[in-house]
Amino acid sequence: MKSALKILFLTLAAHVALAAQNKPAVQLQFEELKLSNGLQVLLHEDHKLPIVAVDLWYHVGPAKERAGRTGFAHLFEHMMFEGSEHVGEKAHFKYVEAAGGTDINGTTSWDRTNYFETVPSNQLEVALWLESDRMGFLLDTLDRAKLTNQRDVVRNERRQSTEGQPYGIVNEEVYHQLFPKGHPYYAAVIGSHADVESARLADVRDFFKDYYSPNNATLAIAGDYDAAAIRTLLEKYFGPIPRGPEVQQSQVTTPPITHEKRITVTDTVQLPKVILAWLAPPIFAPGNAEMNITAYVLGAGDSSRLYRELVYKQQIAQSAACYLESAALTSNLQCEIVAKPGIPPEKLEIEAEKVIDGFATGGPTAEELQWSRNKIETPMIMGLQRMGGFGGVADQLNYYNQYTGDPGYLPKDLARYDALTPDAVRAAASTHLGKDQRVVVYGVPGKKILYDVPRSPDDTDANVKIEPVYTPEFEAAQAWRKDPPKPGPQRPLVLPQPNVFTLTNGLTVSLVERHDLPIVSAEFLVVAGAATNPVNKPGLAGITAAMLSQGTTKRNAQQIADAASLLGTNLDVDSGPDTAQLSISLLSKFVRPGLELMADSIQHPSFPAADLERVRSRRLTSLIQEQDDPIQLALRAGVLNLFGPTSPYGYDALGTTHSLKAATRDDLVAFYQAHYGPKTSLLELTGDVTPAEAHKLAEEAFGNWTSTVAMPNVPQPPDLPERKILILDKPGAPQTALLTFGTGAARNSPDYPALMVMNNMLGGLFSSRINLNLREEHGYTYGAFSFYWFYRGLGPFIAGAEVRGDVTAPAAEQLFKELDQIHTKPLSDSELRMGKDSLIRSLPGSFESAEGVNRQLGDLWLFSLPLDSYTALPTRIEAVTSADAARVANKYVRPDNVLLIAVGDKAKIEGGLKSVNLGPVNAWQENEASTK
């Protein structure tokens, strides 16, 4: 058996080596322009879809912040969405969402702040109008009310993303230890409560004047634009904006760490966490690529050394991961290890230290260097599928331009990894991973210590006078901006049409050809999710799916992980309410061995006893970890109370502690035999594959699979609940997770188009009623929402937000106010138009990536929808009337029949929730007795 395994692996390695020799050249094509005011423009023309990405980078981040103003760059990012002179207050998102924008956001990192949106190509002018107006005409609109609101929003974001997250304050402490006070990277990008709250209107205005000018920005446009007209549009919208002051380069020296620093931070978590961190060479500097390889070999996935030793072999860690955070002034490498129950952090540190020291002494093997190179290369190329968003073409052009001055640096980036040798990586690791050069942070269970501050007085900045930026003559010359540009001619909507065929064994195969990039995304769906669990065995479907990648009749778990890594990817396994999924995204040169690996895992799982115990232990620990996450707790409690413990939809993929402990290998084998087969499965291929190749590959990999398993029945829908409030106590929580749960709708219902239009404006968009109320009007939250989860059976309708703990009761009142008013206050004409336009115009963006195509087309199969559903959807959405939206609101939004789950500090929120009389209020804690 060992000899056969060795031959199998050597064959795969030879295939990878041969493919590496025939590596296709991947270029990042662009054109560069520069306007007279200093604005740099990067253009990438691509007409495969009628969409275009606009990505604007301002070369300012915390590296430019003054002492006592941590988080200021990020706060200003928020201010840029508050509405400029000609666009109007809080109207930015409304225009982009109405235009069908996707990937709409702004982000701040150490060295830059970016703003981006992907819009239909005929809406490009709208995006240019919006971005240019806030670049040139924001200052006169920045008032104290907007600043007060966004201080609240940012501080809510800090509570949600840092203070309310497990280990959030532990992770933050790492930077306090790596860098001295006053260093730009010392504080979290989001800043401290004290510094954010101390921001004043004069500070905001000065920051804008200093950094938000065309000569300190780069605009990248990628996608379907008119090359003959683009220069005229750029001159029209950005050309008149005056040049700003010259921005000086940051002159910061990062002192080396010459002696070990260590600290212990207490947090309201269940398990200890150890973080080991070191400084590393700046981004793209000599040694930076070597340290990235180091991070991958030590802690990137199941093939990494720390995972192998601590998670797989010794089983003392729940997770082990390393990553290199690269930045302009310096980089840092961090390794994060979370303990299994009962394992002290000291044990984790000792064992991790042995692995890291061994690597620093011996360096990577040739095989480790190869798979880590492949894993770095694959996502670089996969990201080029998308024009915008994180890692898309526009983002990559700006990224390379920011840090190298060459927007087309991609081939050189790939080449720097190809040039590395094991000895070069060893030398870099040995130089930078010394014990005297490291920071050690323990995160241990205990009291969460936070440093909040009161809100500023109501009259703050009341006496600040805003002087006009421009002369009346200049303003008059720019008055044309007050009229939003009209959309251009709309290109015909052409969505991917799958080539669907069935193998003789009954397996359905869906292919969408795309040959613009050498990539393929494969997804395998089996209708074997939670809905198929026996009533007394919740979680059985989930653990069965998890075991698919943990051993087959010819590979063990590590060999499966190693084979995927050598192909530059991961074999991802997941389980949801209705399906188990295996997915793999890789370069097309690896598609055959990738599909063979997937097929082996699907068809020949061996459910090894020792691996079952290891996976069982990890899933039991994951159940413990769920107690640390307020949103996960709320979702688990809400779904369980809505569906009840006797419904297979009542529990997530983990199930319960009792059911996990009780599951036997025989249970898994029986479940697999009862639910896995070609007739209950779909193979999706999207990418660089022809129909002939797809037929051949599918037959080779899956054609011999036989089974008589048929599609399972759909679970019964739950009864309508009576409204009540259930509190899950989380002492010391800075926020409350407030989520309502009601019964939803069927995905194949004829009401679907009207339901989506209605929900868009209720809570689906940033510009929705719930979000504008709770976030923008009241400042209670970082973001509020509503959505429908679609199951093969009836899924839930969920609405809510994470809110400040001290406003839990009024936030709950406002949430129910919006759920009520969707009945009493029908969608206005403008809301109806926005709800429809956002859905119709954003549809092409859902098919931009291969993974997105698989996700959308997989739904057609799962919910038994016609293959032309997406093509027909725009017409169906356009036909929705206000009366239709009102009808589905009455049918599917039932405020009297929802459960409100509140996860927060019971001692502080219970009285308020009782006082607002929204329903009976009770404490709740999960009881597993009914599932035993």
Salt bridges, closest charged atoms under 4 A:
GLU45 OE2 - HIS47 NE2 2.73
ASP46 OD2 - LYS48 NZ 3.61
GLU82 OE1 - LYS90 NZ 2.59
GLU85 OE2 - HIS86 NE2 3.51
GLU117 OE1 - HIS92 NE2 3.75
GLU125 OE2 - LYS236 NZ 3.23
GLU131 OE2 - ARG134 NH2 2.85
ASP133 OD1 - HIS86 ND1 2.66
ASP152 OD2 - ARG455 NH2 2.63
GLU157 OE1 - HIS74 NE2 3.09
GLU157 OE1 - HIS78 NE2 3.00
GLU163 OE2 - ARG158 NE 2.96
GLU163 OE2 - HIS193 NE2 2.91
GLU172 OE2 - ARG158 NH1 2.91
GLU197 OE2 - ARG151 NE 3.26
GLU197 OE1 - ARG155 NH1 2.58
ASP203 OD1 - ARG66 NH2 3.51
ASP203 OD2 - ARG69 NH2 3.01
ASP224 OD1 - HIS47 ND1 2.47
ASP224 OD2 - ARG491 NH1 2.79
GLU235 OE2 - ARG231 NH2 3.41
GLU246 OE2 - ARG243 NE 2.98
GLU260 OE1 - ARG262 NE 2.88
GLU260 OE2 - ARG438 NE 2.74
ASP267 OD1 - LYS448 NZ 2.60
GLU309 OE1 - LYS313 NZ 3.96
GLU336 OE1 - LYS273 NZ 3.30
GLU349 OE2 - ARG262 NH2 2.59
GLU349 OE2 - ARG438 NH2 3.12
GLU351 OE2 - LYS347 NZ 3.21
GLU351 OE2 - LYS354 NZ 3.29
GLU353 OE2 - ARG438 NH2 2.80
ASP357 OD2 - LYS435 NZ 2.56
GLU368 OE1 - ARG305 NH2 2.78
GLU377 OE2 - LYS23 NZ 3.12
ASP406 OD2 - LYS412 NZ 3.21
ASP413 OD1 - ARG416 NE 2.70
ASP418 OD1 - LYS23 NZ 2.93
ASP423 OD1 - ARG426 NE 3.08
ASP452 OD1 - ARG155 NH2 2.35
ASP452 OD2 - ARG159 NH2 3.31
ASP452 OD1 - HIS193 ND1 3.63
GLU513 OE1 - HIS515 NE2 2.74
ASP516 OD2 - LYS48 NZ 3.59
ASP562 OD2 - ARG308 NH2 2.39
GLU596 OE2 - LYS554 NZ 2.86
GLU596 OE1 - ARG555 NH2 2.70
ASP600 OD2 - ARG555 NH1 2.87
ASP600 OD1 - HIS604 ND1 3.15
ASP611 OD1 - ARG614 NH2 2.60
GLU613 OE2 - ARG616 NH2 2.88
GLU626 OE1 - ARG636 NH1 3.70
ASP652 OD1 - ARG636 NH1 3.11
ASP667 OD1 - LYS537 NZ 3.04
ASP688 OD1 - HIS515 ND1 2.68
GLU700 OE1 - ARG592 NE 3.01
ASP751 OD1 - ARG887 NH1 2.83
ASP751 OD2 - LYS891 NZ 2.92
GLU776 OE1 - LYS90 NZ 2.78
GLU776 OE2 - ARG775 NE 2.64
ASP806 OD1 - ARG804 NE 2.95
GLU831 OE1 - ARG769 NH2 2.86
ASP837 OD1 - ARG833 NH2 2.73
ASP837 OD2 - ARG841 NH1 3.66
GLU878 OE1 - ARG833 NH2 2.84
GLU878 OE2 - LYS836 NZ 3.63
ASP896 OD1 - ARG723 NH1 3.88
GLU910 OE1 - LYS906 NZ 3.26
GLU910 OE2 - LYS914 NZ 3.60
GLU926 OE1 - ARG636 NE 2.78
